[in-house]
Amino acid sequence: MSIFKAYDIRGVVPDELDAGIAGRIGRAAGLFLGASSLLVGRDARSHSPELAEALTQGLRESGVDVIDLGLCATPMLYFAVEHLGAGGGIVVTASHNPGRYNGFKVCREHAIPVAGDSGLADIERLCGDLPEPAAQPGGKTTADVAGPYVEHLLAVGTGRPRLKVAIDCGNGMASVGLEPLLERLPLEVERLYFEPDGSFPNHEADPLKRENLEDLIAAVKRTGADFGVAFDGDADRAIFVDERGEPVPSDLMTGVLAGPRLRRSPGARVLYDLRSSRATVEAIEAAGGVPEMSRVGHSFFKARLRETGGVFGGELSGHFYFRFSDQLVADDGLAAFVALLEVLAEEGKPLSEIVAPLRRYHASGEISRRVNDVEALLASLEAEHGDAEISHLDGLLVRYPDWWFNVRASNTEPVVRLNLEADREETMREHRDALVARMESA
């Protein structure tokens, strides 16, 4: 299986990815991007320094000047591309994957993502047929963007409530930008796993899995925190927990966080992914926004926000997308944290009470199964639901007046994923069980 995925480059080290391959990727990426300068950052995995060094050497051999950011979260690199006026950047990370994995996330100018259909396939082809190195290799400098990045985050929201907060960095990269940010906020913080450690000794850096939230939930309850937040390995995702220790689904958080953005830009467009609750759509409309459904994936969200002038977006996976400026549109877990502080300051009530009105429907949660023939499954399901509203935006989306479901192939794993929601819990359970049975027999 290729290490070139739908959204990034990722594989097991050293079986699938090593310094030699990293060097070739660097040369190929430098040629493809055609920029005079590119940024390189890295996470704290044990093999990241070696891969970053090889990647940098490859970029320089393509004639590119490299600006090394050192240890950084992925959103910090996105910000730095715009802040330093670079032609793009590459961060060495495997995000929430276990420590044996590593990889590269690539973007061009203004942090525009380079995905499978917008450049990664070209870089993969170039890796197999590289020309001779440039006669004049590029140079290398370093930059520290932590200070400017904090100012950038503080501009996301004006709310500075005095709260107690539990934060789980999962031994990932969030703390690199978070620690200097916390120095500027009047918060009492219960810190969990702030030390970057690419072996992830405490739990996987994937807060979308309930088991990885248990320590945060316990900390919220133990300390009486006003809320908790957990970041994934490279800090481009955030999952929130209310003051009772109850995780808040990210589609509902999209509806919550959209409010202040829409008060600044009345009538603006807000994107939600097609797996989101109807309550999310209704919250966006109630706040005076124009909701628009998007297919799943950060490259699609960012492209559509750029095309439409939208101000915000959110995915069920915990990606929250901000229009930071006319040029910079990016997902940032730390920015979502600051945005929630503003909501809590404005509302003046607990997070559970803010979210409660949005918990009016019954969702299945995302259910994954391996399927032999995805297309055959989707075709048969569509034929069975011909009386419903059908969309092929991403997989198969079927809508009835009182319930809906989406079945789609994962972009990152060899599975299909089901999401379903209904007005009544009994309806949800009935249709969920029937569809899961269909998936398991397909």
QUIPE-V634872 format. One record per pair of residues at least 6 apart in sequence whose C-alpha atoms are under 7 Angstrom apart, sorted by the first residue. I is the first residue (numbers start at 0). J is the second residue. D is the distance in whole Angstrom. If there is no record, write none. Layout:
i: (I,I)
j: (J,J)
d: (D,D)
//
This chain:
i: (2,2,2,3,3,4,5,5,5,5,6,6,7,7,7,7,8,8,8,9,9,9,9,9,10,10,10,10,11,11,11,12,12,12,17,18,18,18,21,21,21,22,22,22,22,23,23,24,24,25,25,25,25,26,26,26,26,27,27,27,27,28,29,29,29,30,31,32,34,34,35,35,35,36,36,36,36,36,37,37,37,37,37,37,37,37,38,38,38,38,38,38,38,38,38,39,39,39,39,39,39,39,40,40,40,40,40,40,40,40,40,41,41,41,41,41,41,41,41,42,42,42,42,42,42,43,43,43,43,44,44,44,44,45,47,51,55,59,59,59,59,60,60,60,60,61,61,61,62,62,62,62,63,64,64,64,65,65,65,66,66,66,66,67,67,67,68,68,68,71,71,72,72,72,72,72,73,73,73,73,74,74,74,74,75,76,77,77,78,79,80,80,80,80,80,81,81,81,85,86,86,87,87,87,87,88,88,88,89,89,89,89,90,90,90,91,91,91,92,92,92,93,93,93,94,94,94,95,95,95,95,95,97,98,98,98,105,105,106,106,107,109,109,110,112,113,114,145,149,149,149,152,155,155,155,156,156,156,157,158,158,158,159,159,159,159,159,160,160,160,161,161,162,162,162,163,163,163,163,163,164,164,164,164,164,164,164,164,165,165,165,165,165,165,165,165,165,165,166,166,166,166,166,166,167,167,167,167,167,167,167,168,168,168,168,168,168,169,169,169,169,169,169,169,169,169,170,170,170,170,170,170,171,171,171,171,171,171,171,172,172,172,172,173,173,173,174,202,203,204,204,205,205,205,206,206,206,206,206,207,207,215,216,219,219,219,219,220,220,224,225,225,225,226,226,226,227,227,227,228,228,228,228,229,229,229,230,230,230,230,231,234,234,235,235,235,235,236,236,236,236,237,237,237,238,238,239,239,240,240,241,241,241,242,242,249,249,249,249,250,250,250,250,250,250,251,251,253,253,253,254,254,254,256,256,256,257,257,258,259,260,261,261,261,261,265,265,266,266,266,267,267,267,267,268,268,268,268,268,268,269,269,269,269,269,269,269,269,270,270,270,270,270,270,270,271,271,271,271,271,271,272,272,272,272,272,272,273,273,273,274,274,274,275,278,280,283,283,284,293,294,294,301,301,310,310,311,311,311,312,312,312,313,313,318,318,319,319,319,319,320,320,320,320,321,321,321,322,322,360,360,360,360,361,361,361,361,361,361,362,362,362,362,363,363,363,363,363,364,365,365,365,366,366,366,367,367,367,367,368,368,368,368,368,369,369,369,370,370,370,370,371,372,376,377,387,387,387,388,388,388,389,389,389,390,390,393,394,394,394,395,395,395,396,396,396,397,397,397,398,401,401,402,402,402,403,403,403,404,404,404,405,405,405,406,406,406,406,407,407,407,408,408,408,409,409,419,419,420,421)
j: (8,9,10,9,119,115,114,115,410,411,114,115,103,104,105,114,102,103,104,93,100,101,102,103,16,100,101,102,99,100,101,99,100,101,50,49,50,53,50,53,54,53,54,56,57,57,126,54,126,54,55,57,58,57,58,60,61,122,125,126,129,122,58,61,63,61,122,107,63,86,63,64,86,63,64,65,85,86,63,64,65,66,85,86,87,88,65,66,67,68,80,85,87,88,89,65,66,67,68,88,89,90,67,68,69,70,71,76,89,90,91,47,51,69,70,71,90,91,92,70,71,72,91,92,172,70,195,196,197,98,196,197,198,197,91,91,65,65,136,137,138,132,133,136,137,132,133,136,133,135,136,137,137,137,138,139,138,139,140,139,140,141,142,140,141,142,141,142,143,172,175,172,173,175,233,234,90,233,234,235,234,235,330,331,148,88,110,329,148,144,87,88,108,109,110,109,110,327,108,107,108,106,107,108,110,105,106,107,103,104,105,106,103,104,105,102,103,104,101,102,103,100,101,102,231,232,233,203,204,205,231,232,203,197,198,199,112,113,112,113,113,326,327,327,298,119,298,176,176,179,180,334,334,337,338,337,338,341,341,340,341,344,184,185,340,341,344,185,340,344,185,186,186,187,225,186,187,188,224,225,186,187,188,189,224,225,226,227,188,189,190,215,218,219,224,226,227,228,189,190,191,227,228,229,190,191,192,215,228,229,230,174,191,192,193,229,230,192,193,199,202,203,204,230,231,232,192,193,194,195,196,199,195,196,197,204,231,232,233,195,232,233,234,230,233,234,193,211,211,231,232,211,231,232,212,229,230,231,238,238,316,227,244,226,227,242,244,243,244,242,241,242,349,240,241,242,239,240,241,237,238,239,240,237,238,239,236,237,238,332,237,331,332,318,330,331,332,317,318,331,332,317,318,332,249,317,246,247,246,247,247,350,351,350,351,314,315,316,317,275,276,279,313,314,315,279,357,279,312,313,279,282,283,338,339,342,283,311,286,342,310,267,286,287,288,287,288,287,288,289,288,289,309,310,288,289,290,291,309,310,288,289,290,291,309,310,311,312,290,291,292,293,311,312,313,291,292,293,312,313,314,292,293,294,295,313,314,292,293,294,315,405,418,315,357,290,289,290,290,300,392,393,328,329,321,322,320,321,322,319,320,321,319,320,330,332,330,331,332,335,328,329,330,331,328,329,330,328,329,420,421,422,423,420,421,422,423,424,427,419,420,421,427,418,419,420,427,431,418,416,417,418,416,417,418,414,415,416,417,414,415,416,438,439,413,414,415,414,415,438,441,441,441,441,395,397,398,399,397,398,399,396,397,398,396,397,407,406,407,408,405,406,407,404,405,406,403,404,405,404,421,422,420,421,422,419,420,421,418,419,420,417,418,419,415,416,417,418,415,416,417,414,415,416,415,416,427,431,427,427)
d: (5,5,5,7,7,6,6,5,6,7,5,6,6,5,7,6,5,5,7,6,7,6,4,7,6,5,6,6,6,4,6,6,6,7,7,7,5,5,6,6,5,5,5,6,4,6,6,7,6,5,6,4,5,4,5,6,5,5,5,6,7,6,5,6,6,6,6,7,7,5,5,6,7,5,5,6,6,6,7,6,5,6,6,6,5,5,6,5,6,7,7,7,6,4,6,7,6,5,6,6,5,6,6,5,5,6,6,7,7,5,6,6,7,6,5,6,5,4,6,6,6,7,6,5,6,7,6,6,5,6,7,4,7,6,6,6,7,7,5,4,7,5,6,5,7,6,5,7,5,6,5,5,5,4,5,6,6,5,6,6,5,5,7,6,5,6,6,5,6,6,6,5,6,7,5,6,6,6,7,6,7,6,7,5,7,7,5,7,7,7,6,6,7,6,6,5,7,7,6,6,4,5,4,5,6,6,5,6,6,6,5,6,6,5,7,6,5,7,5,5,6,6,4,5,7,5,5,7,5,5,6,5,6,6,5,7,6,5,4,5,7,6,5,7,6,6,7,6,7,7,5,6,6,7,6,6,5,5,6,6,4,5,7,7,7,7,7,7,7,5,5,5,5,6,6,6,5,6,5,5,7,6,5,6,5,6,5,6,6,5,6,7,6,6,6,7,5,7,6,5,6,6,5,6,6,5,6,6,6,5,7,6,6,6,5,6,5,5,7,7,7,7,5,7,7,7,5,6,5,4,5,6,5,7,7,7,7,4,6,6,6,5,6,7,7,5,6,6,6,5,5,7,5,7,6,6,7,6,6,7,7,7,5,7,6,7,6,7,6,6,7,5,7,6,5,5,6,5,6,7,6,5,6,6,5,7,6,5,7,7,7,7,5,6,6,5,5,5,5,6,5,5,7,5,7,6,6,6,4,6,7,6,6,7,7,7,5,7,5,5,6,6,7,6,5,6,7,7,7,5,5,5,6,6,6,7,7,7,6,7,7,6,7,7,6,6,6,5,5,6,5,6,6,6,6,5,6,7,4,6,7,6,5,6,6,6,5,5,6,5,6,6,6,4,7,6,5,6,6,5,6,6,5,6,6,7,5,6,6,6,7,7,6,7,5,6,7,6,7,7,6,5,6,7,6,5,5,5,6,6,5,7,4,6,6,7,5,6,7,6,7,5,4,7,6,6,6,5,7,7,6,5,7,5,5,6,6,5,6,6,4,7,7,6,5,6,7,7,6,6,6,5,5,5,7,6,6,4,6,5,6,7,7,7,7,4,6,6,7,7,6,6,7,6,6,6,6,6,6,5,7,6,5,7,5,7,6,6,4,7,6,5,6,6,4,7,6,5,6,7,6,5,6,4,6,6,6,7,6,4,6,6,5,6,7,6,5,7,5,5,7,6,4,6,6,7,7,7,6,5)
//
